[in-house]
Amino acid sequence: MAGKAMLVVSAHSADFVWRAGGAIALHKKNGYRTKVVCLSFGERGESAKLWRKGEMTIEKVKAARKEEAERAADILGAEVEFFDLGDYPLRVTDEALMRLVDVYRELQPAFVLSHSLKDPYNFDHPLAMHVAQEARIIAQAEGHNPGQKVVGAPPVYAFEPHQTEQCEWTPNTFLDITEVWDTKRRAIECMAGQEHLWEYYTRVALQRGVQAKRNIGITATRDIQYAEGYQRITPAVTGDLA
């Protein structure tokens, strides 16, 4: 919808592609302003292929990851902003938190996507979700930078983690991304540093497509082939439960 925006808070520079690339491409197609904040380039823990090349430095890895993410974001139609906070471990300063609050205030997102609330395999991921939610609350506060337009209560969704059961993540929302799958796949293929995940996330999209189609009923005529799963973290308020 014209005038609406969405925000993705990504721990590392590839996370938004695997997990929310379809949502970004679809909402861009539907007239949304789409923005991604990458808290880190994932230069330490998410770039094994680059490090194995030898004669590599942190700055070289960051540059490669940044270039990959920018190309993917361009394909998906998203603005992308890099906070460069480091990874393994990711640490978010108060300055960085307030920078994200400023993004909320300026963007006024209709909804927010970030990581699962738990992830025993990657502590950077739930930290990113925590920061996304904390910044949302501060951006709602009238007393923070009085005179600025506060945000409302944009719903927050957790996109799919790599190992769902261990992260206690259960999808309660499926997004049909069939019409933009080719776009998402092209963005996935920009992430050369993690080529081993290309087919994995293709299989995830196909599996979620099967589940999405089943959840609209066996008599539905909509042909869903690819989908993304999300866990809605904030309550839905509606006047109709149909």
N, C-alpha and C positions, 0 to 999 in steps of 0.2 A: 504493500500500500504506500502511495506517495506520502512522503513526509515522515514515515516511520523508520526506525533504525534498530539494529541488533548488535549486541556486543558479545564477543568471545574472548574469554580470559584463558590463555594457553600457557601452561607452565614452560614448555619448550617450543622451539620454532617449528616443529613438525606436528605437534599434537593436534592443532586445529585442522590439519589436512585429513589425517586418518579419521578423526572422530566427528568432525562437524563440517567437513567440506561440502557435503550435500546440502546441509541447511544453509550454508553461506551462499552457494550458487543458486539455490531455489529462491531464497528471499531476495537476492539481488535481482533475479529475473522478475520477481513480483513487485519491484519498485522500492525495496528497502535500501537504506544506507547500511552497509555492512562493514563492521570494524573488528579487527583482531588486535589484542594486546598480547605480545609474547614477552613473558617475564624474563626468559632466559633463551639463549641460543641452543642450549643443550650440548654445550661444547665438551663437557667431560664425560657424562654418562650416556649420551644419546648419539655418539659419533664414532663408534668403534671402528667402522670401516675406514674412516678418514685417518684415524690414528695409526692403523695398521700399514698405511702407505709409507711410513717412516719420514724422518726429517720434517715432522709436523710440529707446529706451535699452536698455543691457544688462540692467538690472533688469526692464524691461517684457518683454523677450524671455524672460528666465529664467522670469518668472512665467507667461507663456503656455505655455512648454514644460513647465513643471512641472505645470500644470493638465492639459495634454493627456496626459502620461505617467500621471498619477494616475488619470484616467478610463479609459485603456486598461488599466492594471494592475487596476483594479476589475472591469472586464469579464472579463479573463482569470482573475481570482481570485488575483492575486499581491500579496504585500507588496512595497513599493518603498521603497528608501532612497536618498537623494540625497547624494553627497559634495561636489558643487559645486566641482570642481577646475579648471574652465575648459577651454576647447577651442581648438584651432588657435592655440597648441599646448596639449595636455593635459600636465600635469606632476603626477606623483604623489610626494608627500612621504613620508618615513618614517612620519610620524604617520598619514597616510592609509593606508599599507600595513598598519600595525599595526591600524588600525580594521577593515580587511578581514579580517585574521587573526582578530580577535574575532568577526566575522560567521561565519567558518568554524567556530570553536570552539563558538559558541552554536547554530548551525544543524545542524551535523553532516550535511552534504549527502551524498546517495547518489551524485550526479554533479554535474558543473559544466559550464556552457555559456558560451563566450565567443567572441571573434573569431578570424579566421584569423591564422596565425603571421606572414604577410607581407601588406602592402597598400601598394603604391607610390603609391596615390592618397589615402591617409588614414593618416598615421602615428599618429593617436590609437588606431586599431583594434588593431594588433599590440601597442602598449603596454598596452592593457587586458588582452589575453591574457597578456602577460608578467607583469603584476601579479597576475592571477588565479592563475597557476601559482606565482609566488614566495610569495604568501600561503598557498597550499595547503601548500607545503613547510615554511614556518615553523610553520603550525598543526599539523604532524605532529611537531614537535620537542619532546621531553620537557623540554628545558631552557628552553623559552620559557614563562614564567609557570608554573612547576612547581605541580602540584596541580590545574590545569585538565584537563579531559578533552581529549586530543589527537584529531585526526581520523585516519581510516584512510588509504586511498589511493583517494579517489573518482575515477572515470574522468573525463577532461576531453575535451570535444568542441568543435571549432571549428564554429560555425554559418556559413551561407553568406555570403560577401562579395558586394559589388555586381558586381565583375568577376572572375569565378572564375579564368580562365586567367592573368591578370596577377598574381594573388595566389598562384598555385601551390597552389590549393585543389582537392582531389579528394574528392568524397563517397564514403565507404565504409560509411555507415549511412543508411538511409532510415526516417523516422518517418511512419507513416500518420496524417494529421490530418483525414481526411475527416469524421469524426463531430463534430469541433470547428471545422471550417472557418468556419461562420457566425459563431462567436464570435470567431475571429481576424479575420475581415473587419470586424466591428463595432469591434474594437479598432484596426485599421488606420485606419478612418475617423475616429478621434479625433485623428489626427495631421494637423491642418489645415495646419500649417506646412510640410508636405512632401507635399501632395496629389498632386504629380506621380509619386509612388512607389506610389500605391494600386494601379493597374492593373499596374504592373511586377511587384510581388510577388505579385499574383494569378496572373499568367502563370508566374512561377517555381514557385509551388505546384502548378499544373496540370502543368507539365513534369516536376517531380520525382515527381508522382503516376504519370505514365506510366512513368517509369524504375523506380519502386518496384514497380509491378505486374509489370513484366517480370522483375524480379529475384526474384519469388516463384514464377515458372514460369507457362507458358501454360495449364496445366490448373488453376490455383488458382481457387477460387470467390470469394475475397475481392475486393470491388469497391473498389479504391483510386482515388480521384479527385484527392485533394490530399495532398501530402506535403512534408516538410521534409528537406533533405539536411544531413548532418553529417559532419565528418571527425574520427574518433577519434584523439586525440593520444597517449594512453597505451595500453599494451598491454592486451589482454583476457586474463584467466586463466580457463581452463575445463577441465572434465574430459571434455568431449564436443564434437567438432568438427562435428557434424551441423548 
